[in-house]
Structures are given as structure tokens and as C-alpha cells.
Amino acid sequence: MSKKFKIENGIEMPAPRVRGSQEALVEALASLDVGQSIFVPLDSCKTLAAYVTKVAKASGAKFTARKAEQKDVLGHRIWRFA
């Protein structure tokens, strides 16, 4: 046993943090039904794939994303397909 660190059991891990503006994205992804999609502008999220993966793992849902343009705004469209 290390003299500097105490090893402990049974300490509950806190829920992952979602930073302010990305909370809406995570909620939107989690609420998608199969066949629905959302558009995410490029400047609204730098780590889009990480959030999609996080929601997919937590919910068991499957998503796919493609580059898209909506009203002259570049971004990605994310579909839930399973």
C-alpha cells in the first residue's frame, strides 16, 4: 500500500459534466426518435463526435452524421437510425 495515497472502496463516481452550451445538444440527441434528425452548425460545437458517441453509449441509440448546409450555414446533420 502506498504511503501517499489511501485506496478506498465504495465511493460513487459523479455523473459526467456537460458544459453549458453543449447540454442542449446532449438533450436533443437523447430525445431523438428513430428517423429524426437535428442540424448542428459548425461553430456551435467543436467536439460533436464526442457528444454523439457519449449519448449513443449511454442510451444504446445509433446515430450517423453527414456534412450539411442549412440556410447558407455549414454544419452537420445527425440522424438517429436505431
Secondary structure, DSSP 8 states (H G I E B T S, - for coil): --SS----SS---------HHHHHHHHHHHH--TT-EEEEEGGG-S-HHHHHHHHHHHH---EEEEEEEETTEEEEEEEE--
